Amino acid sequence: MMKQAAAAAVGGALAVGAVPVVLSAMGFTGAGIAASSIAAKMMSAAAIANGGGVSAGSLVAILQSVGAAGLSTSSNILLASVGSVLGAYLGKSPSSLPAEPEAEGNEATENVPQDEPPKPPLKSEKHEE
């Protein structure tokens, strides 16, 4: 139980701490979109698709806003909650996970015949009448 609680805490903290790092690595920085980055390619594709501009509320606009200003408190709480649930799930010990059902009987010998089939004759017998 303690291992699962620790994994939940680590998962929540990791989720909140990783978002700014990942967005910055993609090119969504506080100073704007970094040149020649994934963010710049996303912005270019969005501008081409919208006739020259990036529409408000699009994924690129939201990620740039988060990259520049950070996440709100409610977003951080939601992100920490999701990270905690995921961390707790991954921190479960194997003994607490549901076990696979075991088969009844021995499957290896289930389809094996008990008696040997009769062997065919080696030579053909000629019948004389």
Backbone atoms as SQL, in Angstrom:
CREATE TABLE atoms (id INTEGER PRIMARY KEY, chain TEXT, resi INTEGER, resn TEXT, atom TEXT, x REAL, y REAL, z REAL);
INSERT INTO atoms VALUES
  (1, 'A', 1, 'MET', 'N', 0.825, -1.197, 0.000),
  (2, 'A', 1, 'MET', 'CA', 0.000, 0.000, 0.000),
  (3, 'A', 1, 'MET', 'C', 0.872, 1.265, 0.000),
  (4, 'A', 2, 'MET', 'N', 1.974, 1.224, 0.753),
  (5, 'A', 2, 'MET', 'CA', 2.868, 2.389, 0.795),
  (6, 'A', 2, 'MET', 'C', 3.543, 2.602, -0.555),
  (7, 'A', 3, 'LYS', 'N', 3.876, 1.512, -1.204),
  (8, 'A', 3, 'LYS', 'CA', 4.509, 1.608, -2.523),
  (9, 'A', 3, 'LYS', 'C', 3.553, 2.255, -3.524),
  (10, 'A', 4, 'GLN', 'N', 2.286, 1.892, -3.439),
  (11, 'A', 4, 'GLN', 'CA', 1.289, 2.449, -4.347),
  (12, 'A', 4, 'GLN', 'C', 1.065, 3.939, -4.066),
  (13, 'A', 5, 'ALA', 'N', 1.055, 4.332, -2.795),
  (14, 'A', 5, 'ALA', 'CA', 0.894, 5.743, -2.437),
  (15, 'A', 5, 'ALA', 'C', 2.097, 6.563, -2.910),
  (16, 'A', 6, 'ALA', 'N', 3.281, 6.000, -2.756),
  (17, 'A', 6, 'ALA', 'CA', 4.485, 6.699, -3.220),
  (18, 'A', 6, 'ALA', 'C', 4.473, 6.845, -4.737),
  (19, 'A', 7, 'ALA', 'N', 4.041, 5.793, -5.435),
  (20, 'A', 7, 'ALA', 'CA', 3.964, 5.853, -6.892),
  (21, 'A', 7, 'ALA', 'C', 2.934, 6.886, -7.336),
  (22, 'A', 8, 'ALA', 'N', 1.837, 7.023, -6.591),
  (23, 'A', 8, 'ALA', 'CA', 0.823, 8.024, -6.916),
  (24, 'A', 8, 'ALA', 'C', 1.386, 9.438, -6.752),
  (25, 'A', 9, 'ALA', 'N', 2.141, 9.659, -5.676),
  (26, 'A', 9, 'ALA', 'CA', 2.724, 10.981, -5.447),
  (27, 'A', 9, 'ALA', 'C', 3.753, 11.321, -6.522),
  (28, 'A', 10, 'VAL', 'N', 4.573, 10.343, -6.865),
  (29, 'A', 10, 'VAL', 'CA', 5.579, 10.569, -7.906),
  (30, 'A', 10, 'VAL', 'C', 4.904, 10.818, -9.255),
  (31, 'A', 11, 'GLY', 'N', 3.858, 10.056, -9.554),
  (32, 'A', 11, 'GLY', 'CA', 3.146, 10.235, -10.820),
  (33, 'A', 11, 'GLY', 'C', 2.521, 11.610, -10.940),
  (34, 'A', 12, 'GLY', 'N', 1.925, 12.107, -9.854),
  (35, 'A', 12, 'GLY', 'CA', 1.325, 13.441, -9.878),
  (36, 'A', 12, 'GLY', 'C', 2.363, 14.532, -10.059),
  (37, 'A', 13, 'ALA', 'N', 3.449, 14.437, -9.316),
  (38, 'A', 13, 'ALA', 'CA', 4.508, 15.452, -9.423),
  (39, 'A', 13, 'ALA', 'C', 5.179, 15.413, -10.790),
  (40, 'A', 14, 'LEU', 'N', 5.387, 14.212, -11.292),
  (41, 'A', 14, 'LEU', 'CA', 6.019, 14.066, -12.603),
  (42, 'A', 14, 'LEU', 'C', 5.140, 14.643, -13.713),
  (43, 'A', 15, 'ALA', 'N', 3.843, 14.409, -13.619),
  (44, 'A', 15, 'ALA', 'CA', 2.932, 14.927, -14.645),
  (45, 'A', 15, 'ALA', 'C', 2.940, 16.454, -14.665),
  (46, 'A', 16, 'VAL', 'N', 2.887, 17.072, -13.490),
  (47, 'A', 16, 'VAL', 'CA', 2.875, 18.536, -13.419),
  (48, 'A', 16, 'VAL', 'C', 4.220, 19.121, -13.850),
  (49, 'A', 17, 'GLY', 'N', 5.305, 18.476, -13.460),
  (50, 'A', 17, 'GLY', 'CA', 6.627, 18.995, -13.789),
  (51, 'A', 17, 'GLY', 'C', 7.044, 18.753, -15.228),
  (52, 'A', 18, 'ALA', 'N', 6.497, 17.722, -15.850),
  (53, 'A', 18, 'ALA', 'CA', 6.929, 17.371, -17.206),
  (54, 'A', 18, 'ALA', 'C', 6.307, 18.252, -18.286),
  (55, 'A', 19, 'VAL', 'N', 5.125, 18.768, -18.056),
  (56, 'A', 19, 'VAL', 'CA', 4.439, 19.535, -19.105),
  (57, 'A', 19, 'VAL', 'C', 5.244, 20.749, -19.557),
  (58, 'A', 20, 'PRO', 'N', 5.722, 21.614, -18.672),
  (59, 'A', 20, 'PRO', 'CA', 6.511, 22.758, -19.148),
  (60, 'A', 20, 'PRO', 'C', 7.799, 22.343, -19.865),
  (61, 'A', 21, 'VAL', 'N', 8.435, 21.289, -19.384),
  (62, 'A', 21, 'VAL', 'CA', 9.676, 20.827, -19.999),
  (63, 'A', 21, 'VAL', 'C', 9.406, 20.317, -21.414),
  (64, 'A', 22, 'VAL', 'N', 8.361, 19.517, -21.566),
  (65, 'A', 22, 'VAL', 'CA', 8.024, 18.956, -22.884),
  (66, 'A', 22, 'VAL', 'C', 7.613, 20.064, -23.851),
  (67, 'A', 23, 'LEU', 'N', 6.787, 21.008, -23.393),
  (68, 'A', 23, 'LEU', 'CA', 6.375, 22.104, -24.279),
  (69, 'A', 23, 'LEU', 'C', 7.560, 22.957, -24.704),
  (70, 'A', 24, 'SER', 'N', 8.465, 23.214, -23.782),
  (71, 'A', 24, 'SER', 'CA', 9.651, 23.991, -24.127),
  (72, 'A', 24, 'SER', 'C', 10.524, 23.241, -25.127),
  (73, 'A', 25, 'ALA', 'N', 10.652, 21.937, -24.937),
  (74, 'A', 25, 'ALA', 'CA', 11.456, 21.129, -25.869),
  (75, 'A', 25, 'ALA', 'C', 10.820, 21.098, -27.260),
  (76, 'A', 26, 'MET', 'N', 9.496, 21.193, -27.314),
  (77, 'A', 26, 'MET', 'CA', 8.816, 21.213, -28.617),
  (78, 'A', 26, 'MET', 'C', 8.936, 22.576, -29.297),
  (79, 'A', 27, 'GLY', 'N', 9.273, 23.623, -28.539),
  (80, 'A', 27, 'GLY', 'CA', 9.436, 24.948, -29.125),
  (81, 'A', 27, 'GLY', 'C', 8.414, 25.967, -28.674),
  (82, 'A', 28, 'PHE', 'N', 7.528, 25.603, -27.773),
  (83, 'A', 28, 'PHE', 'CA', 6.552, 26.556, -27.217),
  (84, 'A', 28, 'PHE', 'C', 7.182, 27.200, -25.989),
  (85, 'A', 29, 'THR', 'N', 7.821, 28.362, -26.183),
  (86, 'A', 29, 'THR', 'CA', 8.559, 29.005, -25.090),
  (87, 'A', 29, 'THR', 'C', 7.845, 30.269, -24.636),
  (88, 'A', 30, 'GLY', 'N', 8.336, 30.828, -23.529),
  (89, 'A', 30, 'GLY', 'CA', 7.769, 32.071, -23.026),
  (90, 'A', 30, 'GLY', 'C', 7.998, 33.247, -23.965),
  (91, 'A', 31, 'ALA', 'N', 9.038, 33.186, -24.788),
  (92, 'A', 31, 'ALA', 'CA', 9.349, 34.257, -25.732),
  (93, 'A', 31, 'ALA', 'C', 8.631, 34.078, -27.073),
  (94, 'A', 32, 'GLY', 'N', 7.928, 32.990, -27.235),
  (95, 'A', 32, 'GLY', 'CA', 7.234, 32.720, -28.507),
  (96, 'A', 32, 'GLY', 'C', 7.646, 31.359, -29.049),
  (97, 'A', 33, 'ILE', 'N', 7.253, 31.103, -30.265),
  (98, 'A', 33, 'ILE', 'CA', 7.573, 29.821, -30.887),
  (99, 'A', 33, 'ILE', 'C', 9.001, 29.873, -31.424),
  (100, 'A', 34, 'ALA', 'N', 9.785, 28.873, -31.035),
  (101, 'A', 34, 'ALA', 'CA', 11.182, 28.811, -31.452),
  (102, 'A', 34, 'ALA', 'C', 11.282, 28.429, -32.927),
  (103, 'A', 35, 'ALA', 'N', 12.222, 29.063, -33.626),
  (104, 'A', 35, 'ALA', 'CA', 12.415, 28.784, -35.053),
  (105, 'A', 35, 'ALA', 'C', 12.907, 27.353, -35.263),
  (106, 'A', 36, 'SER', 'N', 12.503, 26.763, -36.357),
  (107, 'A', 36, 'SER', 'CA', 12.916, 25.412, -36.765),
  (108, 'A', 36, 'SER', 'C', 12.587, 24.345, -35.729),
  (109, 'A', 37, 'SER', 'N', 11.496, 24.503, -35.008),
  (110, 'A', 37, 'SER', 'CA', 11.099, 23.534, -33.988),
  (111, 'A', 37, 'SER', 'C', 9.815, 22.818, -34.438),
  (112, 'A', 38, 'ILE', 'N', 9.431, 21.848, -33.653),
  (113, 'A', 38, 'ILE', 'CA', 8.167, 21.159, -33.923),
  (114, 'A', 38, 'ILE', 'C', 7.018, 22.158, -33.846),
  (115, 'A', 39, 'ALA', 'N', 7.085, 23.076, -32.886),
  (116, 'A', 39, 'ALA', 'CA', 6.041, 24.090, -32.742),
  (117, 'A', 39, 'ALA', 'C', 5.947, 24.964, -33.993),
  (118, 'A', 40, 'ALA', 'N', 7.095, 25.308, -34.584),
  (119, 'A', 40, 'ALA', 'CA', 7.092, 26.132, -35.799),
  (120, 'A', 40, 'ALA', 'C', 6.456, 25.377, -36.961),
  (121, 'A', 41, 'LYS', 'N', 6.731, 24.087, -37.055),
  (122, 'A', 41, 'LYS', 'CA', 6.125, 23.274, -38.112),
  (123, 'A', 41, 'LYS', 'C', 4.621, 23.153, -37.913),
  (124, 'A', 42, 'MET', 'N', 4.202, 22.993, -36.643),
  (125, 'A', 42, 'MET', 'CA', 2.771, 22.921, -36.342),
  (126, 'A', 42, 'MET', 'C', 2.080, 24.234, -36.676),
  (127, 'A', 43, 'MET', 'N', 2.735, 25.358, -36.338),
  (128, 'A', 43, 'MET', 'CA', 2.155, 26.665, -36.614),
  (129, 'A', 43, 'MET', 'C', 2.045, 26.904, -38.118),
  (130, 'A', 44, 'SER', 'N', 3.051, 26.497, -38.863),
  (131, 'A', 44, 'SER', 'CA', 3.028, 26.649, -40.313),
  (132, 'A', 44, 'SER', 'C', 1.884, 25.849, -40.931),
  (133, 'A', 45, 'ALA', 'N', 1.740, 24.603, -40.487),
  (134, 'A', 45, 'ALA', 'CA', 0.664, 23.758, -41.021),
  (135, 'A', 45, 'ALA', 'C', -0.705, 24.336, -40.669),
  (136, 'A', 46, 'ALA', 'N', -0.854, 24.851, -39.452),
  (137, 'A', 46, 'ALA', 'CA', -2.133, 25.439, -39.046),
  (138, 'A', 46, 'ALA', 'C', -2.434, 26.708, -39.843),
  (139, 'A', 47, 'ALA', 'N', -1.414, 27.514, -40.096),
  (140, 'A', 47, 'ALA', 'CA', -1.618, 28.744, -40.862),
  (141, 'A', 47, 'ALA', 'C', -1.997, 28.429, -42.302),
  (142, 'A', 48, 'ILE', 'N', -1.349, 27.438, -42.900),
  (143, 'A', 48, 'ILE', 'CA', -1.682, 27.057, -44.277),
  (144, 'A', 48, 'ILE', 'C', -3.113, 26.532, -44.337),
  (145, 'A', 49, 'ALA', 'N', -3.502, 25.744, -43.365),
  (146, 'A', 49, 'ALA', 'CA', -4.851, 25.174, -43.353),
  (147, 'A', 49, 'ALA', 'C', -5.927, 26.234, -43.145),
  (148, 'A', 50, 'ASN', 'N', -5.587, 27.331, -42.464),
  (149, 'A', 50, 'ASN', 'CA', -6.584, 28.370, -42.167),
  (150, 'A', 50, 'ASN', 'C', -6.435, 29.608, -43.044),
  (151, 'A', 51, 'GLY', 'N', -5.722, 29.498, -44.127),
  (152, 'A', 51, 'GLY', 'CA', -5.617, 30.629, -45.047),
  (153, 'A', 51, 'GLY', 'C', -4.685, 31.728, -44.590),
  (154, 'A', 52, 'GLY', 'N', -3.672, 31.425, -43.798),
  (155, 'A', 52, 'GLY', 'CA', -2.677, 32.432, -43.441),
  (156, 'A', 52, 'GLY', 'C', -2.614, 32.794, -41.981),
  (157, 'A', 53, 'GLY', 'N', -3.541, 32.363, -41.172),
  (158, 'A', 53, 'GLY', 'CA', -3.515, 32.711, -39.749),
  (159, 'A', 53, 'GLY', 'C', -3.797, 31.496, -38.891),
  (160, 'A', 54, 'VAL', 'N', -3.397, 31.573, -37.635),
  (161, 'A', 54, 'VAL', 'CA', -3.679, 30.504, -36.681),
  (162, 'A', 54, 'VAL', 'C', -4.923, 30.912, -35.918),
  (163, 'A', 55, 'SER', 'N', -5.948, 30.079, -35.979),
  (164, 'A', 55, 'SER', 'CA', -7.218, 30.439, -35.342),
  (165, 'A', 55, 'SER', 'C', -7.126, 30.317, -33.823),
  (166, 'A', 56, 'ALA', 'N', -7.845, 31.194, -33.159),
  (167, 'A', 56, 'ALA', 'CA', -7.887, 31.169, -31.702),
  (168, 'A', 56, 'ALA', 'C', -8.580, 29.890, -31.251),
  (169, 'A', 57, 'GLY', 'N', -8.057, 29.285, -30.207),
  (170, 'A', 57, 'GLY', 'CA', -8.640, 28.054, -29.700),
  (171, 'A', 57, 'GLY', 'C', -8.108, 26.797, -30.361),
  (172, 'A', 58, 'SER', 'N', -7.231, 26.947, -31.354),
  (173, 'A', 58, 'SER', 'CA', -6.645, 25.778, -31.999),
  (174, 'A', 58, 'SER', 'C', -5.592, 25.170, -31.075),
  (175, 'A', 59, 'LEU', 'N', -5.157, 23.968, -31.397),
  (176, 'A', 59, 'LEU', 'CA', -4.161, 23.291, -30.580),
  (177, 'A', 59, 'LEU', 'C', -2.869, 24.110, -30.485),
  (178, 'A', 60, 'VAL', 'N', -2.445, 24.677, -31.597),
  (179, 'A', 60, 'VAL', 'CA', -1.212, 25.477, -31.599),
  (180, 'A', 60, 'VAL', 'C', -1.376, 26.700, -30.691),
  (181, 'A', 61, 'ALA', 'N', -2.520, 27.358, -30.759),
  (182, 'A', 61, 'ALA', 'CA', -2.748, 28.543, -29.935),
  (183, 'A', 61, 'ALA', 'C', -2.785, 28.189, -28.449),
  (184, 'A', 62, 'ILE', 'N', -3.412, 27.077, -28.116),
  (185, 'A', 62, 'ILE', 'CA', -3.491, 26.660, -26.714),
  (186, 'A', 62, 'ILE', 'C', -2.113, 26.282, -26.184),
  (187, 'A', 63, 'LEU', 'N', -1.359, 25.512, -26.973),
  (188, 'A', 63, 'LEU', 'CA', -0.020, 25.108, -26.523),
  (189, 'A', 63, 'LEU', 'C', 0.906, 26.312, -26.382),
  (190, 'A', 64, 'GLN', 'N', 0.780, 27.297, -27.273),
  (191, 'A', 64, 'GLN', 'CA', 1.610, 28.497, -27.157),
  (192, 'A', 64, 'GLN', 'C', 1.245, 29.283, -25.910),
  (193, 'A', 65, 'SER', 'N', -0.037, 29.357, -25.606),
  (194, 'A', 65, 'SER', 'CA', -0.480, 30.047, -24.399),
  (195, 'A', 65, 'SER', 'C', 0.065, 29.364, -23.142),
  (196, 'A', 66, 'VAL', 'N', 0.005, 28.041, -23.119),
  (197, 'A', 66, 'VAL', 'CA', 0.529, 27.299, -21.969),
  (198, 'A', 66, 'VAL', 'C', 2.050, 27.434, -21.893),
  (199, 'A', 67, 'GLY', 'N', 2.718, 27.395, -23.039),
  (200, 'A', 67, 'GLY', 'CA', 4.166, 27.553, -23.050),
  (201, 'A', 67, 'GLY', 'C', 4.598, 28.917, -22.561),
  (202, 'A', 68, 'ALA', 'N', 3.824, 29.941, -22.862),
  (203, 'A', 68, 'ALA', 'CA', 4.179, 31.305, -22.474),
  (204, 'A', 68, 'ALA', 'C', 3.798, 31.619, -21.027),
  (205, 'A', 69, 'ALA', 'N', 2.596, 31.224, -20.610),
  (206, 'A', 69, 'ALA', 'CA', 2.100, 31.624, -19.295),
  (207, 'A', 69, 'ALA', 'C', 2.047, 30.487, -18.289),
  (208, 'A', 70, 'GLY', 'N', 2.159, 29.259, -18.729),
  (209, 'A', 70, 'GLY', 'CA', 2.039, 28.124, -17.814),
  (210, 'A', 70, 'GLY', 'C', 0.596, 27.696, -17.668),
  (211, 'A', 71, 'LEU', 'N', 0.382, 26.648, -16.918),
  (212, 'A', 71, 'LEU', 'CA', -0.961, 26.128, -16.696),
  (213, 'A', 71, 'LEU', 'C', -1.618, 26.831, -15.516),
  (214, 'A', 72, 'SER', 'N', -2.932, 26.903, -15.547),
  (215, 'A', 72, 'SER', 'CA', -3.672, 27.479, -14.431),
  (216, 'A', 72, 'SER', 'C', -3.648, 26.505, -13.254),
  (217, 'A', 73, 'THR', 'N', -4.045, 26.993, -12.096),
  (218, 'A', 73, 'THR', 'CA', -4.062, 26.153, -10.901),
  (219, 'A', 73, 'THR', 'C', -5.001, 24.970, -11.077),
  (220, 'A', 74, 'SER', 'N', -6.179, 25.202, -11.649),
  (221, 'A', 74, 'SER', 'CA', -7.134, 24.102, -11.841),
  (222, 'A', 74, 'SER', 'C', -6.593, 23.083, -12.839),
  (223, 'A', 75, 'SER', 'N', -5.883, 23.535, -13.867),
  (224, 'A', 75, 'SER', 'CA', -5.283, 22.607, -14.826),
  (225, 'A', 75, 'SER', 'C', -4.177, 21.791, -14.177),
  (226, 'A', 76, 'ASN', 'N', -3.389, 22.425, -13.309),
  (227, 'A', 76, 'ASN', 'CA', -2.341, 21.698, -12.584),
  (228, 'A', 76, 'ASN', 'C', -2.941, 20.649, -11.648),
  (229, 'A', 77, 'ILE', 'N', -4.048, 20.995, -11.009),
  (230, 'A', 77, 'ILE', 'CA', -4.708, 20.037, -10.107),
  (231, 'A', 77, 'ILE', 'C', -5.236, 18.849, -10.902),
  (232, 'A', 78, 'LEU', 'N', -5.849, 19.120, -12.037),
  (233, 'A', 78, 'LEU', 'CA', -6.371, 18.043, -12.887),
  (234, 'A', 78, 'LEU', 'C', -5.234, 17.160, -13.407),
  (235, 'A', 79, 'LEU', 'N', -4.175, 17.797, -13.852),
  (236, 'A', 79, 'LEU', 'CA', -3.019, 17.054, -14.361),
  (237, 'A', 79, 'LEU', 'C', -2.375, 16.208, -13.262),
  (238, 'A', 80, 'ALA', 'N', -2.264, 16.757, -12.061),
  (239, 'A', 80, 'ALA', 'CA', -1.699, 16.010, -10.935),
  (240, 'A', 80, 'ALA', 'C', -2.594, 14.833, -10.570),
  (241, 'A', 81, 'SER', 'N', -3.895, 15.025, -10.643),
  (242, 'A', 81, 'SER', 'CA', -4.822, 13.932, -10.334),
  (243, 'A', 81, 'SER', 'C', -4.680, 12.790, -11.322),
  (244, 'A', 82, 'VAL', 'N', -4.615, 13.113, -12.596),
  (245, 'A', 82, 'VAL', 'CA', -4.466, 12.079, -13.622),
  (246, 'A', 82, 'VAL', 'C', -3.119, 11.371, -13.461),
  (247, 'A', 83, 'GLY', 'N', -2.066, 12.134, -13.209),
  (248, 'A', 83, 'GLY', 'CA', -0.753, 11.540, -12.992),
  (249, 'A', 83, 'GLY', 'C', -0.720, 10.652, -11.758),
  (250, 'A', 84, 'SER', 'N', -1.433, 11.046, -10.706),
  (251, 'A', 84, 'SER', 'CA', -1.488, 10.239, -9.490),
  (252, 'A', 84, 'SER', 'C', -2.209, 8.917, -9.716),
  (253, 'A', 85, 'VAL', 'N', -3.310, 8.978, -10.453),
  (254, 'A', 85, 'VAL', 'CA', -4.056, 7.745, -10.750),
  (255, 'A', 85, 'VAL', 'C', -3.197, 6.801, -11.583),
  (256, 'A', 86, 'LEU', 'N', -2.545, 7.351, -12.580),
  (257, 'A', 86, 'LEU', 'CA', -1.682, 6.522, -13.426),
  (258, 'A', 86, 'LEU', 'C', -0.505, 5.960, -12.621),
  (259, 'A', 87, 'GLY', 'N', 0.091, 6.786, -11.781),
  (260, 'A', 87, 'GLY', 'CA', 1.197, 6.330, -10.943),
  (261, 'A', 87, 'GLY', 'C', 0.764, 5.249, -9.969),
  (262, 'A', 88, 'ALA', 'N', -0.419, 5.410, -9.372),
  (263, 'A', 88, 'ALA', 'CA', -0.922, 4.391, -8.440),
  (264, 'A', 88, 'ALA', 'C', -1.197, 3.087, -9.155),
  (265, 'A', 89, 'TYR', 'N', -1.732, 3.169, -10.360),
  (266, 'A', 89, 'TYR', 'CA', -2.007, 1.950, -11.132),
  (267, 'A', 89, 'TYR', 'C', -0.709, 1.231, -11.487),
  (268, 'A', 90, 'LEU', 'N', 0.275, 1.996, -11.935),
  (269, 'A', 90, 'LEU', 'CA', 1.550, 1.388, -12.302),
  (270, 'A', 90, 'LEU', 'C', 2.336, 0.916, -11.083),
  (271, 'A', 91, 'GLY', 'N', 2.037, 1.469, -9.910),
  (272, 'A', 91, 'GLY', 'CA', 2.745, 1.094, -8.696),
  (273, 'A', 91, 'GLY', 'C', 2.160, -0.104, -7.978),
  (274, 'A', 92, 'LYS', 'N', 1.085, -0.667, -8.520),
  (275, 'A', 92, 'LYS', 'CA', 0.496, -1.852, -7.893),
  (276, 'A', 92, 'LYS', 'C', 1.484, -3.005, -7.941),
  (277, 'A', 93, 'SER', 'N', 1.493, -3.777, -6.870),
  (278, 'A', 93, 'SER', 'CA', 2.355, -4.962, -6.863),
  (279, 'A', 93, 'SER', 'C', 1.694, -6.054, -7.697),
  (280, 'A', 94, 'PRO', 'N', 2.484, -6.922, -8.292),
  (281, 'A', 94, 'PRO', 'CA', 1.919, -7.981, -9.130),
  (282, 'A', 94, 'PRO', 'C', 0.941, -8.887, -8.381),
  (283, 'A', 95, 'SER', 'N', 1.104, -9.043, -7.065),
  (284, 'A', 95, 'SER', 'CA', 0.209, -9.914, -6.310),
  (285, 'A', 95, 'SER', 'C', -1.182, -9.316, -6.176),
  (286, 'A', 96, 'SER', 'N', -1.321, -7.983, -6.324),
  (287, 'A', 96, 'SER', 'CA', -2.633, -7.365, -6.202),
  (288, 'A', 96, 'SER', 'C', -3.365, -7.272, -7.535),
  (289, 'A', 97, 'LEU', 'N', -2.688, -7.602, -8.619),
  (290, 'A', 97, 'LEU', 'CA', -3.334, -7.599, -9.918),
  (291, 'A', 97, 'LEU', 'C', -4.148, -8.874, -10.080),
  (292, 'A', 98, 'PRO', 'N', -5.252, -8.831, -10.850),
  (293, 'A', 98, 'PRO', 'CA', -6.054, -10.039, -11.038),
  (294, 'A', 98, 'PRO', 'C', -5.245, -11.115, -11.760),
  (295, 'A', 99, 'ALA', 'N', -5.351, -12.324, -11.259),
  (296, 'A', 99, 'ALA', 'CA', -4.604, -13.439, -11.844),
  (297, 'A', 99, 'ALA', 'C', -5.375, -14.021, -13.023),
  (298, 'A', 100, 'GLU', 'N', -4.627, -14.638, -13.920),
  (299, 'A', 100, 'GLU', 'CA', -5.269, -15.295, -15.051),
  (300, 'A', 100, 'GLU', 'C', -5.926, -16.573, -14.553),
  (301, 'A', 101, 'PRO', 'N', -7.104, -16.890, -15.076),
  (302, 'A', 101, 'PRO', 'CA', -7.751, -18.126, -14.632),
  (303, 'A', 101, 'PRO', 'C', -6.952, -19.339, -15.090),
  (304, 'A', 102, 'GLU', 'N', -6.861, -20.329, -14.208),
  (305, 'A', 102, 'GLU', 'CA', -6.134, -21.540, -14.546),
  (306, 'A', 102, 'GLU', 'C', -7.103, -22.545, -15.152),
  (307, 'A', 103, 'ALA', 'N', -6.608, -23.280, -16.114),
  (308, 'A', 103, 'ALA', 'CA', -7.446, -24.264, -16.793),
  (309, 'A', 103, 'ALA', 'C', -7.646, -25.475, -15.891),
  (310, 'A', 104, 'GLU', 'N', -8.831, -26.039, -15.984),
  (311, 'A', 104, 'GLU', 'CA', -9.105, -27.254, -15.235),
  (312, 'A', 104, 'GLU', 'C', -8.644, -28.440, -16.063),
  (313, 'A', 105, 'GLY', 'N', -7.949, -29.330, -15.473),
  (314, 'A', 105, 'GLY', 'CA', -7.478, -30.498, -16.195),
  (315, 'A', 105, 'GLY', 'C', -6.156, -30.222, -16.867),
  (316, 'A', 106, 'ASN', 'N', -5.598, -31.230, -17.414),
  (317, 'A', 106, 'ASN', 'CA', -4.312, -31.113, -18.069),
  (318, 'A', 106, 'ASN', 'C', -4.543, -30.965, -19.564),
  (319, 'A', 107, 'GLU', 'N', -4.288, -29.788, -20.089),
  (320, 'A', 107, 'GLU', 'CA', -4.544, -29.528, -21.506),
  (321, 'A', 107, 'GLU', 'C', -3.586, -30.267, -22.426),
  (322, 'A', 108, 'ALA', 'N', -2.398, -30.576, -21.961),
  (323, 'A', 108, 'ALA', 'CA', -1.411, -31.210, -22.822),
  (324, 'A', 108, 'ALA', 'C', -1.815, -32.632, -23.192),
  (325, 'A', 109, 'THR', 'N', -2.481, -33.327, -22.295),
  (326, 'A', 109, 'THR', 'CA', -2.861, -34.715, -22.579),
  (327, 'A', 109, 'THR', 'C', -4.327, -34.844, -22.947),
  (328, 'A', 110, 'GLU', 'N', -5.028, -33.752, -23.041),
  (329, 'A', 110, 'GLU', 'CA', -6.464, -33.811, -23.295),
  (330, 'A', 110, 'GLU', 'C', -6.792, -34.401, -24.664),
  (331, 'A', 111, 'ASN', 'N', -6.053, -34.081, -25.688),
  (332, 'A', 111, 'ASN', 'CA', -6.351, -34.539, -27.040),
  (333, 'A', 111, 'ASN', 'C', -5.462, -35.692, -27.496),
  (334, 'A', 112, 'VAL', 'N', -4.704, -36.274, -26.615),
  (335, 'A', 112, 'VAL', 'CA', -3.820, -37.376, -26.974),
  (336, 'A', 112, 'VAL', 'C', -4.600, -38.682, -26.809),
  (337, 'A', 113, 'PRO', 'N', -4.652, -39.527, -27.853),
  (338, 'A', 113, 'PRO', 'CA', -5.393, -40.783, -27.723),
  (339, 'A', 113, 'PRO', 'C', -4.704, -41.718, -26.718),
  (340, 'A', 114, 'GLN', 'N', -5.515, -42.479, -26.031),
  (341, 'A', 114, 'GLN', 'CA', -4.988, -43.385, -25.013),
  (342, 'A', 114, 'GLN', 'C', -4.422, -44.670, -25.625),
  (343, 'A', 115, 'ASP', 'N', -5.015, -45.163, -26.722),
  (344, 'A', 115, 'ASP', 'CA', -4.555, -46.381, -27.388),
  (345, 'A', 115, 'ASP', 'C', -3.930, -46.019, -28.720),
  (346, 'A', 116, 'GLU', 'N', -2.972, -46.832, -29.136),
  (347, 'A', 116, 'GLU', 'CA', -2.366, -46.604, -30.442),
  (348, 'A', 116, 'GLU', 'C', -3.309, -47.102, -31.527),
  (349, 'A', 117, 'PRO', 'N', -3.400, -46.390, -32.638),
  (350, 'A', 117, 'PRO', 'CA', -4.247, -46.871, -33.727),
  (351, 'A', 117, 'PRO', 'C', -3.615, -48.105, -34.363),
  (352, 'A', 118, 'PRO', 'N', -4.426, -48.953, -35.003),
  (353, 'A', 118, 'PRO', 'CA', -3.862, -50.152, -35.640),
  (354, 'A', 118, 'PRO', 'C', -2.931, -49.757, -36.762),
  (355, 'A', 119, 'LYS', 'N', -1.860, -50.538, -36.902),
  (356, 'A', 119, 'LYS', 'CA', -0.882, -50.262, -37.947),
  (357, 'A', 119, 'LYS', 'C', -1.344, -50.902, -39.256),
  (358, 'A', 120, 'PRO', 'N', -1.152, -50.210, -40.379),
  (359, 'A', 120, 'PRO', 'CA', -1.545, -50.806, -41.666),
  (360, 'A', 120, 'PRO', 'C', -0.562, -51.911, -42.046),
  (361, 'A', 121, 'PRO', 'N', -1.023, -52.880, -42.867),
  (362, 'A', 121, 'PRO', 'CA', -0.116, -53.943, -43.300),
  (363, 'A', 121, 'PRO', 'C', 0.998, -53.384, -44.156),
  (364, 'A', 122, 'LEU', 'N', 2.181, -54.013, -44.063),
  (365, 'A', 122, 'LEU', 'CA', 3.328, -53.535, -44.812),
  (366, 'A', 122, 'LEU', 'C', 3.275, -53.959, -46.278),
  (367, 'A', 123, 'LYS', 'N', 2.783, -55.176, -46.571),
  (368, 'A', 123, 'LYS', 'CA', 2.696, -55.659, -47.944),
  (369, 'A', 123, 'LYS', 'C', 1.239, -55.808, -48.307),
  (370, 'A', 124, 'SER', 'N', 0.990, -55.662, -49.553),
  (371, 'A', 124, 'SER', 'CA', -0.374, -55.880, -49.990),
  (372, 'A', 124, 'SER', 'C', -0.611, -57.393, -50.128),
  (373, 'A', 125, 'GLU', 'N', -1.696, -57.857, -49.685),
  (374, 'A', 125, 'GLU', 'CA', -2.011, -59.287, -49.753),
  (375, 'A', 125, 'GLU', 'C', -2.787, -59.559, -51.024),
  (376, 'A', 126, 'LYS', 'N', -2.408, -60.615, -51.709),
  (377, 'A', 126, 'LYS', 'CA', -3.121, -60.990, -52.932),
  (378, 'A', 126, 'LYS', 'C', -4.163, -62.046, -52.552),
  (379, 'A', 127, 'HIS', 'N', -5.296, -61.858, -53.005),
  (380, 'A', 127, 'HIS', 'CA', -6.387, -62.808, -52.750),
  (381, 'A', 127, 'HIS', 'C', -6.578, -63.699, -53.961),
  (382, 'A', 128, 'GLU', 'N', -6.454, -64.949, -53.747),
  (383, 'A', 128, 'GLU', 'CA', -6.676, -65.890, -54.844),
  (384, 'A', 128, 'GLU', 'C', -8.019, -66.550, -54.640),
  (385, 'A', 129, 'GLU', 'N', -8.716, -66.670, -55.720),
  (386, 'A', 129, 'GLU', 'CA', -10.027, -67.279, -55.632),
  (387, 'A', 129, 'GLU', 'C', -10.088, -68.609, -56.265);
